[in-house]
Amino acid sequence: MADGADVSKTVKEIKDKTKAILESDTNSNFIVDILELSESQEEKVLVAFARSAHKIFTTFSSRGKLHRQPEQKSATKGVREETSSDPQDVFNYWLHEKYLVALRRLLNLLRIGSQNVKEFALCTLMKFLVEEAKQVKKFPNVLFRQTCDALFDGRYSMKNCIERFAEYLEYDDVRFYVLKNLGKILGHTSNATGTSSQAQYLVENVFTMLHLLKMKDKDEDLNNLLTEVKKSKNGGSEKFENKVLDLKQHRKVFSTVWIAFLALPLTSEIHKKVLLNLHSDVLPHMTDPKLLMDFLTDSYNTGGVTSLLALNGLFVLIHKHNLDYPDFFKKLYALFEPNIFYVKYQARFFHLADLFLMSTHLPAYLVAAFVKRLSRLALSAPPTGAMLVIPFVCNLIKRHPSVQVLIHRKQVSFSFCFSFCTKHYNTTS
């Protein structure tokens, strides 16, 4: 590792050569030196390189000198031949080649650099994205796809970097192309035969991005673009704008990504986090929410806290999308066990269970089964649990008068149980 004096000297060299390049095209060979210096492992040197690359190539781009020289294939040899020998065109082509080298270096730093270097590399790449959009008059998805490949590289944890990227998700065009590229990445992943170690962090990286991504509700809300593309006289960018400003297109790519993501082997922690907000952040924006039916029913069948968290999504599918789940109440009944009073999401669970049992069309024997089960649980429940159960049972009996026979019948067992619960509720309240 270089000492502080050597690092400061290298940083100064990069700054001086950058200044010389911007002053005169004759100093452009210094770009090669700066690219060589970027092979350093020192954070300060790499940050200086990122800043230098941005200044150099955005300046040349604004001067109209950063573009690939036109090429054509030889009709006889099938190889590319230069179509211009003009010195300025040759210089511009050379600049473009060095620009591509700088991009590759920044993409590599985005994967393996320190957190500070990663953030500088990411911001520099996004600035280049904006500059390219000005030149090509459309969203430069070639560069953006390479950036997405780095952000979702399963070999590295990119969570912190993706959280830094969150500010760009406010832009509708960025959000659309994140989803579009992510859909392709996940599609290739599902067809790949690589080892699990190569995708060790893929689920974490993708979930971090999806958790931060917030969809819009109306077409008129899609009006915030990072790359302001003005329509040309011949309507050249019209197709681009139609896609980015069309909510149906956003929902289409959103649905594709979520279906592909949920097909991955999720960790228990991420599985629970997905279920926590699936009903509010995902289902309303799906082209067909019933596509998640299998995922939700499998989650519900898992048992434990996972089943509790799946209730929200199932509630939406059953009540808004006519999901037919014959064994639903049987499995709901099985969730009412003594440990229900000690889980994190007990209040949410009882709220949802009350919603499911609210219908007056439920058969009396079904409601009676829940009343008996809950009353027994109240006998051994902690005070906070009893405070949830007793009003729950009272509401069920009031809502379904036909089950009042449980209270008035001569057998002592349930009458005693319910009387005890009622007294306990009155004293604690």
C-alpha positions as CSV (number, residue, x, y, z in Angstrom):
1,M,0.0,0.0,0.0
2,A,1.4,3.4,-1.0
3,D,2.1,6.0,1.7
4,G,0.2,9.2,2.1
5,A,2.8,11.3,0.1
6,D,2.6,8.9,-2.9
7,V,-1.2,9.0,-2.9
8,S,-1.3,12.8,-2.7
9,K,1.2,12.9,-5.5
10,T,-0.9,10.6,-7.7
11,V,-4.1,12.5,-7.0
12,K,-2.3,15.8,-7.9
13,E,-1.0,14.2,-11.1
14,I,-4.6,13.2,-12.1
15,K,-5.9,16.7,-11.5
16,D,-3.1,18.4,-13.4
17,K,-3.4,16.1,-16.4
18,T,-7.2,16.5,-16.4
19,K,-6.8,20.3,-16.5
20,A,-4.3,20.0,-19.3
21,I,-6.6,17.8,-21.3
22,L,-9.5,20.2,-21.0
23,E,-7.3,23.1,-22.0
24,S,-6.0,21.6,-25.3
25,D,-6.8,18.5,-27.4
26,T,-3.1,18.1,-28.0
27,N,-2.8,16.9,-24.4
28,S,-5.4,14.1,-24.9
29,N,-2.8,11.4,-24.6
30,F,-2.8,12.1,-20.9
31,I,-6.1,10.2,-20.8
32,V,-4.1,7.0,-21.3
33,D,-2.0,7.9,-18.2
34,I,-5.1,8.6,-16.1
35,L,-6.6,5.3,-17.1
36,E,-3.4,3.5,-16.0
37,L,-3.4,5.4,-12.7
38,S,-6.9,4.2,-12.1
39,E,-5.6,0.6,-11.6
40,S,-4.5,1.8,-8.1
41,Q,-6.2,0.3,-5.0
42,E,-6.1,3.6,-3.1
43,E,-9.5,5.0,-2.4
44,K,-8.5,8.7,-2.9
45,V,-6.9,7.9,-6.3
46,L,-10.0,6.0,-7.5
47,V,-12.3,8.9,-6.4
48,A,-10.0,11.3,-8.2
49,F,-10.2,9.1,-11.3
50,A,-14.0,9.0,-11.2
51,R,-14.1,12.8,-11.0
52,S,-11.5,13.2,-13.8
53,A,-13.4,10.8,-16.1
54,H,-16.6,12.7,-15.6
55,K,-15.0,16.1,-16.4
56,I,-13.0,14.9,-19.4
57,F,-15.7,12.9,-21.3
58,T,-18.7,15.1,-20.5
59,T,-16.6,18.1,-21.8
60,F,-15.7,16.3,-25.0
61,S,-19.3,15.2,-25.4
62,S,-20.6,18.7,-25.1
63,R,-18.1,19.8,-27.7
64,G,-19.5,17.1,-30.1
65,K,-16.2,15.2,-30.2
66,L,-17.2,12.0,-28.3
67,H,-18.8,9.7,-30.8
68,R,-18.0,6.4,-32.6
69,Q,-16.6,6.7,-36.1
70,P,-18.9,5.4,-38.7
71,E,-18.0,1.8,-39.8
72,Q,-19.2,-0.6,-42.4
73,K,-18.6,-4.2,-43.1
74,S,-16.4,-5.2,-46.0
75,A,-18.5,-7.0,-48.6
76,T,-15.6,-9.4,-49.4
77,K,-13.9,-10.0,-46.1
78,G,-16.8,-9.5,-43.6
79,V,-14.7,-7.3,-41.4
80,R,-15.2,-3.7,-40.3
81,E,-13.4,-1.0,-42.2
82,E,-13.1,2.7,-41.3
83,T,-15.2,4.9,-43.7
84,S,-13.4,8.1,-42.9
85,S,-9.7,9.1,-42.8
86,D,-10.4,12.6,-41.6
87,P,-8.1,13.3,-38.6
88,Q,-10.9,14.8,-36.5
89,D,-13.0,11.7,-37.1
90,V,-10.1,9.4,-36.1
91,F,-9.5,11.5,-33.0
92,N,-13.2,11.3,-32.1
93,Y,-13.2,7.5,-32.5
94,W,-10.1,7.2,-30.4
95,L,-11.8,9.3,-27.6
96,H,-14.8,7.0,-27.8
97,E,-12.6,4.0,-27.3
98,K,-11.0,5.5,-24.2
99,Y,-14.5,6.5,-23.0
100,L,-15.5,2.8,-23.2
101,V,-12.4,1.8,-21.3
102,A,-13.3,4.3,-18.5
103,L,-16.8,2.9,-18.4
104,R,-15.5,-0.6,-17.9
105,R,-13.3,0.5,-15.1
106,L,-16.1,2.4,-13.4
107,L,-18.4,-0.7,-13.7
108,N,-15.7,-2.8,-12.2
109,L,-15.3,-0.4,-9.3
110,L,-19.1,-0.4,-8.8
111,R,-18.7,-4.1,-8.0
112,I,-15.5,-4.4,-6.0
113,G,-14.6,-0.9,-4.8
114,S,-15.0,0.4,-1.2
115,Q,-18.4,1.8,-0.4
116,N,-17.2,5.4,-1.1
117,V,-15.7,4.4,-4.4
118,K,-18.8,2.4,-5.4
119,E,-21.0,5.5,-4.8
120,F,-18.7,7.7,-6.8
121,A,-18.6,5.2,-9.6
122,L,-22.4,4.9,-9.6
123,C,-23.0,8.6,-9.6
124,T,-20.5,9.1,-12.4
125,L,-22.2,6.4,-14.5
126,M,-25.6,8.0,-14.0
127,K,-24.1,11.4,-15.1
128,F,-22.8,9.7,-18.2
129,L,-26.3,8.3,-18.8
130,V,-27.8,11.8,-18.8
131,E,-25.0,13.1,-21.1
132,E,-25.5,10.2,-23.5
133,A,-29.3,10.8,-23.6
134,K,-28.6,14.4,-24.8
135,Q,-26.6,13.0,-27.7
136,V,-28.7,10.1,-28.8
137,K,-32.1,11.7,-28.0
138,K,-33.3,8.6,-26.2
139,F,-32.7,6.7,-23.0
140,P,-29.3,5.0,-23.3
141,N,-30.2,1.6,-22.1
142,V,-27.0,-0.1,-23.3
143,L,-25.0,1.8,-20.6
144,F,-27.9,1.5,-18.1
145,R,-28.2,-2.3,-18.7
146,Q,-24.4,-2.6,-17.8
147,T,-25.0,-0.6,-14.7
148,C,-28.0,-2.8,-13.7
149,D,-25.8,-5.9,-14.3
150,A,-23.4,-4.6,-11.8
151,L,-26.0,-3.6,-9.2
152,F,-27.7,-7.1,-9.4
153,D,-24.5,-9.1,-9.6
154,G,-25.1,-12.1,-7.4
155,R,-21.5,-12.4,-6.5
156,Y,-21.4,-9.3,-4.4
157,S,-23.6,-7.6,-1.8
158,M,-24.8,-4.4,-3.4
159,K,-27.4,-3.5,-0.8
160,N,-25.8,-0.3,0.4
161,C,-25.1,0.8,-3.2
162,I,-28.7,0.1,-4.2
163,E,-29.9,2.2,-1.3
164,R,-27.7,5.0,-2.6
165,F,-29.3,4.5,-6.0
166,A,-32.8,5.0,-4.5
167,E,-32.8,8.7,-5.3
168,Y,-32.8,7.9,-9.0
169,L,-36.0,5.7,-8.6
170,E,-38.0,8.9,-8.3
171,Y,-37.6,9.3,-12.1
172,D,-40.1,7.4,-14.1
173,D,-37.8,6.5,-17.0
174,V,-35.2,5.1,-14.6
175,R,-37.8,3.1,-12.7
176,F,-39.2,1.7,-16.0
177,Y,-35.8,0.6,-17.3
178,V,-34.7,-0.8,-13.9
179,L,-37.7,-3.1,-14.1
180,K,-37.2,-3.9,-17.8
181,N,-33.5,-4.8,-17.3
182,L,-34.2,-6.7,-14.0
183,G,-36.8,-8.8,-15.8
184,K,-34.2,-9.9,-18.3
185,I,-31.6,-10.5,-15.7
186,L,-33.9,-12.7,-13.7
187,G,-35.1,-14.5,-16.8
188,H,-31.5,-15.4,-17.7
189,T,-30.8,-16.4,-14.1
190,S,-33.8,-18.9,-14.1
191,N,-32.3,-20.5,-17.2
192,A,-28.7,-20.6,-16.0
193,T,-27.0,-23.6,-14.6
194,G,-24.5,-21.8,-12.4
195,T,-23.7,-22.7,-8.8
196,S,-25.7,-21.1,-6.0
197,S,-22.5,-19.3,-4.9
198,Q,-22.5,-17.3,-8.1
199,A,-26.0,-16.0,-7.1
200,Q,-25.3,-15.8,-3.3
201,Y,-26.5,-12.2,-3.0
202,L,-28.9,-12.0,-5.9
203,V,-32.1,-12.3,-3.8
204,E,-30.8,-9.7,-1.4
205,N,-29.9,-7.3,-4.1
206,V,-33.1,-7.7,-6.0
207,F,-35.3,-7.4,-2.9
208,T,-33.5,-4.3,-1.8
209,M,-34.3,-2.6,-5.1
210,L,-37.9,-3.8,-5.2
211,H,-38.5,-2.7,-1.7
212,L,-37.3,0.8,-2.5
213,L,-39.2,1.0,-5.8
214,K,-42.6,2.8,-5.5
215,M,-45.1,2.5,-8.4
216,K,-47.3,5.3,-9.6
217,D,-51.1,5.0,-9.7
218,K,-52.1,7.1,-12.7
219,D,-50.8,7.9,-16.1
220,E,-50.7,11.6,-15.4
221,D,-48.4,10.9,-12.5
222,L,-45.7,9.7,-14.9
223,N,-44.1,13.0,-15.7
224,N,-40.7,13.0,-13.9
225,L,-37.9,12.0,-16.3
226,L,-34.2,12.0,-15.6
227,T,-33.4,12.1,-19.3
228,E,-35.4,14.9,-20.8
229,V,-35.8,13.7,-24.4
230,K,-37.3,16.3,-26.7
231,K,-39.4,15.0,-29.6
232,S,-37.6,15.4,-32.9
233,K,-39.5,16.8,-35.9
234,N,-39.9,13.3,-37.4
235,G,-41.2,12.0,-34.0
236,G,-38.0,9.9,-33.4
237,S,-38.5,9.7,-29.6
238,E,-42.2,9.2,-29.6
239,K,-41.9,5.4,-29.1
240,F,-39.6,5.9,-26.2
241,E,-42.0,8.4,-24.5
242,N,-45.0,6.2,-25.2
243,K,-43.4,3.3,-23.2
244,V,-42.1,5.4,-20.3
245,L,-45.2,7.4,-19.9
246,D,-47.6,4.5,-20.2
247,L,-48.7,3.0,-16.8
248,K,-49.7,-0.3,-18.5
249,Q,-46.2,-0.8,-19.7
250,H,-44.9,0.0,-16.2
251,R,-47.2,-2.6,-14.6
252,K,-46.3,-5.2,-17.3
253,V,-42.6,-5.1,-16.5
254,F,-43.4,-4.8,-12.7
255,S,-45.4,-8.0,-12.8
256,T,-42.8,-9.8,-14.8
257,V,-40.1,-8.9,-12.3
258,W,-42.1,-9.9,-9.2
259,I,-43.2,-13.3,-10.7
260,A,-39.6,-14.1,-11.6
261,F,-38.3,-12.9,-8.2
262,L,-40.8,-14.9,-6.2
263,A,-39.7,-18.0,-8.1
264,L,-36.2,-17.7,-6.6
265,P,-35.3,-19.6,-3.4
266,L,-36.0,-16.8,-0.9
267,T,-34.5,-16.9,2.6
268,S,-36.9,-17.1,5.5
269,E,-36.2,-13.5,6.5
270,I,-36.8,-12.1,3.0
271,H,-39.8,-14.3,2.6
272,K,-41.4,-12.7,5.6
273,K,-40.4,-9.2,4.5
274,V,-42.0,-9.8,1.1
275,L,-45.3,-10.9,2.7
276,L,-45.4,-8.0,5.1
277,N,-46.2,-5.4,2.4
278,L,-47.2,-7.6,-0.6
279,H,-50.9,-6.6,-0.2
280,S,-50.2,-2.9,-0.3
281,D,-47.1,-2.4,-2.4
282,V,-47.3,-5.2,-5.0
283,L,-50.8,-6.6,-5.6
284,P,-52.4,-3.3,-6.5
285,H,-49.9,-2.8,-9.3
286,M,-49.9,-6.3,-10.8
287,T,-51.5,-6.8,-14.2
288,D,-53.2,-9.8,-12.8
289,P,-52.9,-10.2,-9.0
290,K,-54.1,-13.8,-9.2
291,L,-50.7,-14.7,-10.6
292,L,-49.4,-14.6,-7.1
293,M,-52.1,-17.0,-5.8
294,D,-49.7,-20.0,-5.8
295,F,-47.0,-18.1,-3.9
296,L,-49.5,-16.9,-1.2
297,T,-51.2,-20.2,-0.8
298,D,-47.8,-22.0,-0.4
299,S,-46.8,-19.3,2.1
300,Y,-50.1,-19.8,4.0
301,N,-49.5,-23.6,4.1
302,T,-46.0,-23.1,5.6
303,G,-47.3,-22.5,9.0
304,G,-46.2,-20.2,11.9
305,V,-45.5,-16.5,11.3
306,T,-45.2,-17.0,7.6
307,S,-48.9,-18.1,7.5
308,L,-49.9,-15.1,9.5
309,L,-48.2,-12.7,7.2
310,A,-49.7,-14.4,4.1
311,L,-53.2,-13.5,5.4
312,N,-53.1,-10.0,4.1
313,G,-52.4,-11.0,0.5
314,L,-55.0,-13.8,0.7
315,F,-57.6,-11.4,2.0
316,V,-57.1,-9.2,-1.0
317,L,-57.3,-12.1,-3.5
318,I,-60.4,-13.6,-1.8
319,H,-62.4,-10.4,-1.4
320,K,-61.3,-8.5,-4.4
321,H,-60.3,-11.1,-7.0
322,N,-62.7,-14.0,-6.1
323,L,-60.0,-16.5,-5.1
324,D,-61.5,-19.8,-4.3
325,Y,-59.6,-21.5,-1.4
326,P,-61.7,-24.4,-0.1
327,D,-59.5,-25.2,2.9
328,F,-59.0,-21.6,4.0
329,F,-61.0,-21.6,7.2
330,K,-59.7,-25.0,8.2
331,K,-56.1,-23.7,8.0
332,L,-57.2,-20.4,9.7
333,Y,-58.7,-22.4,12.6
334,A,-55.4,-24.3,12.9
335,L,-53.5,-21.1,13.4
336,F,-55.3,-20.3,16.7
337,E,-52.9,-21.9,19.1
338,P,-51.5,-20.7,22.5
339,N,-48.3,-19.4,20.9
340,I,-50.3,-16.9,18.8
341,F,-50.2,-14.6,21.8
342,Y,-46.4,-14.4,21.7
343,V,-45.8,-13.6,18.0
344,K,-44.9,-10.2,16.7
345,Y,-47.9,-9.8,14.4
346,Q,-50.7,-11.0,16.7
347,A,-52.7,-7.7,16.5
348,R,-52.7,-7.8,12.7
349,F,-53.6,-11.5,12.7
350,F,-56.7,-10.9,14.9
351,H,-57.8,-7.9,12.8
352,L,-57.6,-10.0,9.6
353,A,-59.3,-13.0,11.2
354,D,-62.1,-10.7,12.3
355,L,-62.5,-9.5,8.7
356,F,-62.6,-13.0,7.4
357,L,-65.3,-14.0,9.9
358,M,-67.4,-10.9,9.4
359,S,-69.6,-12.3,6.6
360,T,-73.1,-13.2,7.8
361,H,-73.3,-16.0,5.2
362,L,-70.9,-18.2,7.1
363,P,-72.5,-21.4,8.5
364,A,-73.2,-21.4,12.2
365,Y,-71.2,-24.5,12.9
366,L,-68.0,-22.8,11.4
367,V,-68.5,-19.6,13.6
368,A,-69.2,-21.8,16.6
369,A,-66.0,-23.7,16.2
370,F,-64.0,-20.4,16.2
371,V,-65.9,-19.1,19.3
372,K,-65.2,-22.3,21.3
373,R,-61.6,-22.4,20.2
374,L,-60.9,-18.8,21.1
375,S,-62.8,-19.0,24.4
376,R,-60.6,-21.9,25.5
377,L,-57.5,-20.0,24.5
378,A,-58.6,-17.1,26.6
379,L,-58.4,-19.2,29.7
380,S,-54.6,-19.5,29.4
381,A,-53.8,-16.4,27.5
382,P,-51.7,-13.6,29.0
383,P,-53.7,-10.4,29.9
384,T,-52.8,-8.7,26.6
385,G,-53.9,-11.7,24.7
386,A,-57.2,-12.0,26.6
387,M,-57.9,-8.3,25.7
388,L,-57.8,-9.3,22.1
389,V,-59.7,-12.5,22.3
390,I,-62.7,-11.6,24.4
391,P,-63.9,-8.6,22.3
392,F,-63.3,-10.8,19.3
393,V,-65.6,-13.6,20.7
394,C,-68.2,-11.1,21.7
395,N,-68.3,-9.6,18.2
396,L,-68.6,-13.0,16.7
397,I,-71.6,-13.9,18.9
398,K,-73.3,-10.5,18.2
399,R,-72.7,-10.8,14.5
400,H,-74.0,-14.4,14.3
401,P,-77.0,-14.7,16.7
402,S,-77.4,-18.4,15.8
403,V,-74.4,-19.3,17.8
404,Q,-75.8,-17.9,21.1
405,V,-77.0,-21.4,21.8
406,L,-73.4,-22.0,23.0
407,I,-74.1,-19.7,25.9
408,H,-77.6,-20.8,26.8
409,R,-77.2,-24.5,26.5
410,K,-77.2,-26.5,29.8
411,Q,-73.8,-28.0,29.5
412,V,-71.5,-26.3,32.0
413,S,-68.2,-26.4,30.1
414,F,-68.7,-23.6,27.6
415,S,-71.0,-21.5,29.8
416,F,-68.4,-21.6,32.5
417,C,-65.6,-20.8,30.0
418,F,-67.4,-17.9,28.5
419,S,-68.5,-16.5,31.9
420,F,-64.9,-16.7,33.1
421,C,-63.7,-14.8,30.0
422,T,-66.4,-12.2,30.4
423,K,-65.5,-11.6,34.1
424,H,-61.8,-11.5,33.2
425,Y,-62.5,-8.9,30.5
426,N,-64.6,-6.7,32.8
427,T,-62.0,-6.7,35.6
428,T,-59.0,-6.0,33.3
429,S,-60.9,-3.2,31.5
